[in-house]
């Protein structure tokens, strides 16, 4: 079931996606989704319906049983693992619930890592990392380490890292799952602003109404496809 608008050139284009797991048990089928540049979509649904699996398929980390995923018009299905790794490095940003901030690197080095992986100029990469840390309110913490930060601060570092290389597609799995409501609201505002200003397409998996409230669209994942619901009003 298609519930999304149909931009003429969606940045993320998903057609007929299906996935089952051993058992056998069908997670979902017939998923169609088009996400435009600058658009933020949240996906909600019951535990076990396959939300995280869907993100992994969108990133080329898992294989669908059927269907196609295109990023910027390019299908990812035919790519070998080397090409998929390159795609993730160059065009996809991840925000994980568990942060995955490397403890032996400074915060600035963590944020600059996506640029280092695509062999960007080191001086330019460091400057860009400093800029992104400042954008998330941590401009004076680039020389610090993860052990010195709170959970909310670590999540802001993760967001800065996901956005630093200006990815076409940003994927986030429960980005505020471990945050208190006040910190979550602040982090989500920073995240949404950066996505829209940068012209990325973003897909967030969440159980949180607060996270859904920042979205342009909220989709419920079911075994039979997507159902659309209205985004909750922030603070309502």
VOKOL-209685 format. One record per residue (C-alpha): residue number from 1; residue in three letters; x, y, z. Coordinates in steps of 0.05 Angstrom, whole numbers. Example, Ala and Ser with C-alpha at 12.3 -4.5 7.8 and 13.67 -1.06 7.14 Angstrom:
(1,"ALA",(246,-90,156))
(2,"SER",(273,-21,143))
# end
This chain:
(1,"UNK",(0,0,0))
(2,"UNK",(28,67,-20))
(3,"UNK",(13,123,28))
(4,"UNK",(68,172,11))
(5,"UNK",(66,231,-37))
(6,"UNK",(99,220,-104))
(7,"UNK",(155,270,-114))
(8,"UNK",(179,269,-185))
(9,"UNK",(250,251,-163))
(10,"UNK",(247,223,-92))
(11,"UNK",(313,218,-57))
(12,"UNK",(292,151,-26))
(13,"UNK",(247,108,-69))
(14,"UNK",(222,40,-43))
(15,"UNK",(179,-5,-86))
(16,"UNK",(145,-70,-67))
(17,"UNK",(191,-87,-9))
(18,"UNK",(180,-153,27))
(19,"UNK",(217,-190,82))
(20,"UNK",(206,-254,122))
(21,"UNK",(247,-285,178))
(22,"UNK",(259,-358,195))
(23,"UNK",(199,-392,224))
(24,"UNK",(176,-374,172))
(25,"UNK",(144,-309,192))
(26,"UNK",(129,-251,146))
(27,"UNK",(151,-184,174))
(28,"UNK",(122,-141,119))
(29,"UNK",(104,-141,45))
(30,"UNK",(86,-92,-10))
(31,"UNK",(120,-32,22))
(32,"UNK",(122,29,-23))
(33,"UNK",(153,94,2))
(34,"UNK",(179,157,-31))
(35,"UNK",(216,208,11))
(36,"UNK",(236,275,-17))
(37,"UNK",(299,316,-3))
(38,"UNK",(289,356,61))
(39,"UNK",(233,310,85))
(40,"UNK",(232,273,152))
(41,"UNK",(189,211,158))
(42,"UNK",(180,172,222))
(43,"UNK",(159,99,223))
(44,"UNK",(123,70,283))
(45,"UNK",(94,1,297))
(46,"UNK",(90,-56,346))
(47,"UNK",(153,-90,370))
(48,"UNK",(175,-145,324))
(49,"UNK",(141,-118,262))
(50,"UNK",(208,-106,228))
(51,"UNK",(223,-32,236))
(52,"UNK",(298,-41,250))
(53,"UNK",(302,-94,195))
(54,"UNK",(271,-44,147))
(55,"UNK",(325,7,164))
(56,"UNK",(379,-45,152))
(57,"UNK",(349,-60,84))
(58,"UNK",(347,13,66))
(59,"UNK",(421,18,84))
(60,"UNK",(440,-44,45))
(61,"UNK",(459,-81,108))
(62,"UNK",(405,-134,98))
(63,"UNK",(371,-164,37))
(64,"UNK",(297,-159,22))
(65,"UNK",(260,-220,-5))
(66,"UNK",(229,-177,-59))
(67,"UNK",(225,-105,-81))
(68,"UNK",(273,-49,-96))
(69,"UNK",(307,8,-59))
(70,"UNK",(335,67,-97))
(71,"UNK",(376,124,-67))
(72,"UNK",(382,185,-111))
(73,"UNK",(354,144,-168))
(74,"UNK",(406,89,-162))
(75,"UNK",(384,18,-143))
(76,"UNK",(424,-12,-86))
(77,"UNK",(404,-85,-98))
(78,"UNK",(454,-99,-154))
(79,"UNK",(513,-70,-114))
(80,"UNK",(566,-117,-86))
(81,"UNK",(588,-108,-14))
(82,"UNK",(646,-63,-32))
(83,"UNK",(600,-16,-70))
(84,"UNK",(549,-18,-13))
(85,"UNK",(602,1,37))
(86,"UNK",(622,59,-7))
(87,"UNK",(549,80,-13))
(88,"UNK",(540,80,63))
(89,"UNK",(604,120,73))
(90,"UNK",(588,172,21))
(91,"UNK",(512,179,20))
(92,"UNK",(482,152,85))
(93,"UNK",(485,178,157))
(94,"UNK",(466,135,216))
(95,"UNK",(440,154,285))
(96,"UNK",(438,94,331))
(97,"UNK",(403,87,398))
(98,"UNK",(468,62,428))
(99,"UNK",(509,122,401))
(100,"UNK",(571,81,380))
(101,"UNK",(618,138,397))
(102,"UNK",(689,110,397))
(103,"UNK",(719,120,466))
(104,"UNK",(792,124,443))
(105,"UNK",(778,182,395))
(106,"UNK",(763,253,415))
(107,"UNK",(693,278,402))
(108,"UNK",(719,319,344))
(109,"UNK",(753,258,314))
(110,"UNK",(689,218,323))
(111,"UNK",(649,270,285))
(112,"UNK",(702,276,230))
(113,"UNK",(706,200,221))
(114,"UNK",(656,196,162))
(115,"UNK",(698,248,125))
(116,"UNK",(762,211,140))
(117,"UNK",(731,147,112))
(118,"UNK",(720,181,45))
(119,"UNK",(790,211,46))
(120,"UNK",(769,283,54))
(121,"UNK",(822,335,67))
(122,"UNK",(840,330,141))
(123,"UNK",(840,405,153))
(124,"UNK",(773,413,120))
(125,"UNK",(745,352,156))
(126,"UNK",(766,379,224))
(127,"UNK",(736,447,209))
(128,"UNK",(671,414,187))
(129,"UNK",(670,372,250))
(130,"UNK",(679,434,293))
(131,"UNK",(622,468,256))
(132,"UNK",(576,409,267))
(133,"UNK",(593,404,341))
(134,"UNK",(577,477,348))
(135,"UNK",(511,466,312))
(136,"UNK",(490,415,365))
(137,"UNK",(514,459,422))
(138,"UNK",(580,425,436))
(139,"UNK",(628,472,401))
(140,"UNK",(676,474,460))
(141,"UNK",(679,399,471))
(142,"UNK",(715,374,409))
(143,"UNK",(778,356,448))
(144,"UNK",(740,317,501))
(145,"UNK",(722,243,503))
(146,"UNK",(658,203,508))
(147,"UNK",(670,188,582))
(148,"UNK",(660,262,598))
(149,"UNK",(590,268,568))
(150,"UNK",(519,254,588))
(151,"UNK",(473,211,547))
(152,"UNK",(440,271,515))
(153,"UNK",(507,301,497))
(154,"UNK",(530,235,467))
(155,"UNK",(468,232,424))
(156,"UNK",(482,303,399))
(157,"UNK",(552,280,380))
(158,"UNK",(521,221,342))
(159,"UNK",(475,269,305))
(160,"UNK",(533,314,287))
(161,"UNK",(572,254,261))
(162,"UNK",(512,230,220))
(163,"UNK",(505,297,186))
(164,"UNK",(578,318,179))
(165,"UNK",(588,290,108))
(166,"UNK",(522,318,84))
(167,"UNK",(491,250,69))
(168,"UNK",(434,243,21))
(169,"UNK",(397,195,67))
(170,"UNK",(396,195,143))
(171,"UNK",(370,134,181))
(172,"UNK",(357,135,255))
(173,"UNK",(336,77,301))
(174,"UNK",(303,102,365))
(175,"UNK",(348,163,369))
(176,"UNK",(317,187,434))
(177,"UNK",(304,120,467))
(178,"UNK",(350,132,526))
(179,"UNK",(339,207,535))
(180,"UNK",(296,244,585))
(181,"UNK",(238,283,554))
(182,"UNK",(271,352,559))
(183,"UNK",(336,329,527))
(184,"UNK",(297,289,474))
(185,"UNK",(258,351,454))
(186,"UNK",(322,392,447))
(187,"UNK",(358,338,408))
(188,"UNK",(300,327,361))
(189,"UNK",(295,401,344))
(190,"UNK",(369,402,327))
(191,"UNK",(362,339,285))
(192,"UNK",(301,362,246))
(193,"UNK",(330,431,232))
(194,"UNK",(395,401,206))
(195,"UNK",(358,351,161))
(196,"UNK",(314,404,130))
(197,"UNK",(369,456,121))
(198,"UNK",(415,404,91))
(199,"UNK",(364,376,42))
(200,"UNK",(372,304,63))
(201,"UNK",(318,252,66))
(202,"UNK",(309,223,135))
(203,"UNK",(274,161,161))
(204,"UNK",(268,152,236))
(205,"UNK",(243,88,270))
(206,"UNK",(212,103,338))
(207,"UNK",(161,86,392))
(208,"UNK",(162,158,415))
(209,"UNK",(105,207,401))
(210,"UNK",(154,263,415))
(211,"UNK",(199,238,359))
(212,"UNK",(139,229,312))
(213,"UNK",(118,300,326))
(214,"UNK",(177,330,289))
(215,"UNK",(162,290,226))
(216,"UNK",(130,312,161))
(217,"UNK",(95,244,158))
(218,"UNK",(84,188,207))
(219,"UNK",(75,117,179))
(220,"UNK",(54,55,218))
(221,"UNK",(89,-8,194))
(222,"UNK",(44,-68,191))
(223,"UNK",(53,-138,160))
(224,"UNK",(11,-115,102))
(225,"UNK",(45,-49,87))
(226,"UNK",(45,22,113))
(227,"UNK",(-14,58,143))
(228,"UNK",(-11,133,151))
(229,"UNK",(-30,170,214))
(230,"UNK",(-28,244,233))
(231,"UNK",(34,266,270))
(232,"UNK",(19,283,343))
(233,"UNK",(24,356,362))
(234,"UNK",(87,371,401))
(235,"UNK",(70,379,474))
(236,"UNK",(-1,353,462))
# end
